[in-house]
Each structure stands twice: as structure tokens, then as C-alpha cells.
Amino acid sequence: MAHAELEATSPLVLLVDDEPQIRRFLRATLPSRGFRLVEAASGEEALSEAAARRPDLVLLDLGLPDMDGQKVIQGLREWSRVPVLVLSVRGSEPDKVQAFNAGADDYLTKPFGIDELLARMHVALRHARAQDSGRSEPTFEVGHLRVDLAARRVLVKDAPVHLTRTEYQLLAMLVRHAGKVVTHPQLLAEVWGPDAAHQTRADIAIKAQPNSSTGGANLPTIPAVTHAPQNDNAASLRVHLI
């Protein structure tokens, strides 16, 4: 379940908890602190929402009605590096170690204070951005196009261009892999989630229409992906940014 959107570049948080009180509390708090929020009350719903929404951070309870939260972490780690902050009444050391071994990034025991939660959320997001910056240059420029990955900003002729979340994720991935070969499943999984990996074609271009906020500036059309001939299901795609 999604709530009214803030700016498209505001961090999107997936809250996975079957306790109505916790969801109600965070639903009232997080949007006022600059976070967009998507909710899930079960493990299956969490994995589905994560694939569909591509959150920037997951807040995860371990005691879910259909599966243990550890399995949710394992399911996410099969295809995603999204930071996972566990919120759980389980406070024993073995529970924490098990969660970290499954792929959790942080662990906060219930009940918790909102200031500590927010601080840990910011740390998790900062670490994720730092890892992204370490994998590629934080700013990419070609022609009149400038993509600032750290600030999540796109400019053409120094005018900001507003993209949908999916458009930005696609452009950011292309920037990080400029001039490299990526596999077809990698492209689909990273931008659209694991459920899209079975598709057999990805002919993609991005174009932002002029609007008043950009002074009529267009984001140049990017022939981003060309479909290579398949060879025993080992299709490869070459990314071109021109």
C-alpha cells in the first residue's frame, strides 16, 4: 500500500510489519520527515512490493504471519542491495547475528525511539549512496546532459529535468554502466525487479518532455539499449550513451 507521494527523488521506504500500531505510528511520522512510504503486512507482500516499487530502504519486522523475516531478507538479497533495517522485539544476540548473516544492514529492538530510528535510517541511506559512488563517478556528463548520482539530479543545459522514479533508475543504471556490456536479466532485474527477468526483449529509450521548470529543455533521447542476437539464452546488451 502506497501513500501520497512527496518529491519523486525523496527516499522511498518499504515498511514491513503486521502490527497496525507500528504502521500507524510510522505512517504519521516518516512522510513529515521527508520519506515516501509503502507498507506491507506479510513477507510475500513485502517481496512483491520491493520488486514493484524498488525502495531505497526496507524497515523489516521479523515476526511476520506468513514467513520469518529472515526469509524476506534472503529473498531480497537474491537480486537487490537495498539497505534492510530490522525492527524486532527479538533482542537476543543469536537473533541479531542470524539477521546480519542473512543480509540485514542494521538491527533495532522494539520499542524504539523515533530519533534513533531516523538516525539509523539516514546512516543506512548514506552508506548506500557511498557504495554507489564507489562503484562509479558521482557525476556523469556528456554533451548538455549532466547526471549527479549523489544528489539524484539530472540537468540539461544546467536546467533541472524531472523524471519518474523508473526513468531515473534506468538512466542512473545506464550512466553507471556506460560503455560496458550488461546482461539482459541484469538490466531488467536492477530496474524493474526480479519478476521482469524472464522477458526476452528490452529496446529502451528515455525522453523527457519540455516543461516550464526546465525552461523548455529536453532530456536528449538516449538509445540506451540495443538488443543483441540471442545465443542459447545468453543474450547480451551493449549500453550506449550518446
N, C-alpha and C positions, 0 to 999 in steps of 0.2 A: 504494500500500500504506500503510495507516494503522497506527499503534501505539496502545498503551493510552492512554486519554485522561486528561489532568490535568483541572483545572477547565475547564468549557466556555468560560470567558472568557479562559483563558490563550492567548497568541498562537499561532496555527496557522501553521506554516512548511511550505511545499512545497519539498522538496529535489529538484532535477532534475539527475541526474548518472548516467552509466553506469559509473562506476568503483566497484566494490564496496568498495574500501578507504575511499574518501571517505564513502560512505553508512554504512559500519560505524562509522567514527570519529564522525560527527555523530549517528548513532543512539544512540551511547553517551553523548554529551556534552549535546546540546540538551535532552532531557527532564529531566535533572538540574538544568538552569538555568532551568526553568520554561516551556519551549516544548513544544507538541504538534507532532508531526512526521508528515508524509505524504511518501512517496517516489515518484519517477517516474524511469524509466531511459531514456526516449525523449521526443522532442518531442511526439509525438502523445499519449502517456500524460500528459505534463505539462499540455497544454491541456485534456484530459478531466478530470483531477483538479482543475485550477483551477476549471473550471466547476462541478464537483460539490461540491467542498469549500469553495470561497471562502476561500482562505488569507489571512492578514494580511501575509505576506511570502513572496517567492519567492527561493530561492537557486538560481542557474542556471549550469550549465556550458554553454559554447558548443559544444564538440565532441561533439554527440550523434550516435547511429548513424543516425537516420532523417532529420534535418534540422539545419541550423545553428541554434544558439541565438538568433541574431538573428531568425529567423522566429518563434520562440516568443514573443519579446518583442513583435514586431509583432502576432501573433495575440492576445496578452493586451491590448494597447493598443487593440484594436478595441472592447473593451467594459469594460475594468477599469482602475482606477488603482492596483492593488496595487503596493507597492514591490517592485522587482526588483533584487537584489544579484547581480551576475555574479561567479562564481568560475571562473577560467580560467587555463590555462598560457600563453595568449596575452598577452604583456605589452607589445606594441608600441603606440605612440601611435595609429596608424590603427585598430587593433582596438578600442581603448578609445573613440575618438571615434565609430566606427561603432555601438558598443553604446549609447552615450549618445544618439546621434541616433535610434536605433530606439526608445528609451524607457526604457532602464535608468536606475536611480537612483544606483547605486554600482558600483564595479568593484574587485575584489580578486584579485591574481595568486597563483596556486598556485606553491609551497607557502605556506601562510599560518599564522599563529599563532591559536590559539583565542581568546585575549583580544582581539586586534584584530577578529576576525570578530564576536564578541559585541558589542563596542563599536559596530561599524558597523551591526549588526542593530538595536540599541537606538536608534541615531540615525535609521535609516530608519523605524522604527515611531513614534518621537517626531514626526518630520516629518509622517507620515501623519495622526497624531492632531491635530497643529496645523492641518493643512489642513482636516480635518473640522470642527474647532472654528471655523475661519474662515468656513466655509460656513453655520454656524447657531449658535444659542446652545448652549453646552456642557451646560446643564441645562434640561430642559423639565418644567413642572409643570401639571397640570390635575386639579382635584379632589384625590383622595387619591393620585393617581399622580405619581411623580417619576422621571424618566429622566435619569441623569447620563451623557452621552455620553463625556466624557473618561475617567471611571472605569469605564465599561461596567457600570453598576449600575442596577437597576430596583427601586424601592421602592413599596409601597402602605401607607399609614398608618405610614410610617417603618420598615416591616418589609421585609427583602430578599425579592425574588421570583426564583426560579431558572428561567431559560428555556433551551430548547435553543438551539443556535447559530442555526438558521434562524429561530426565533421572535424572537430578539434582533435579528437583521439586519433582519427585517421591521419590527419595532417601531421600530428606530432610523431606518429609512428613512422611515417614516410621520411620525415626530417631525420629521425634517429638512424634510419637505415639507408639514407641517401647514397646512391651508387653501389649498394650491396644487393645480393640476391637473398630473397626470403622465400620460404616455402609457402605454398598456398594455405595449408592448415594453420601455419603460424600467423599469417595475416588475419585470417578470419577469426581465430581464437582470441588474438590480442585485442581486436577492435570490437567484434560482435559477441565474443564469448564462445565456450566450447560447443554449444548446440549448433553453431553455424559451420563447424569444421567439416561437416560432411558435404557441403556444397562443392560443386565442381568448377565454378567459374567466378571470376572476380574482375570484371572490367570496370574500373572506378575512376571518376574524375570529380574534383571538388570545384565549385564555383560559387562565390558569394555574390548576391545581387547588390547593386548600389543602394545605399540608404542615406538618410540625412546625416547620421552620425559619422559617416566616413567622407562626407563631402562629395559623394558620388564615386568614391574609389571602388574599384573592383578588385577582388582577390583573383589573380590570374588563374585561368583554368589549368589544372595540373594533370597531364596524362600520367596518372600515378602508377598504374599497374598494367602491364601487358601480359596477356595470358599466353604462357608457353605451351607448346605441344606436350601432351601427357605421354609418359613412358612408364608403363606398369605402375600407375598411381603415384609416380614420383614427380608430379608436376612441380615446376619451379617458376617463380615470378621475379622479374627484374624491376626494381623500383627506379623510376626516372623522375627527377625534379628538374624542370626546365623553365 
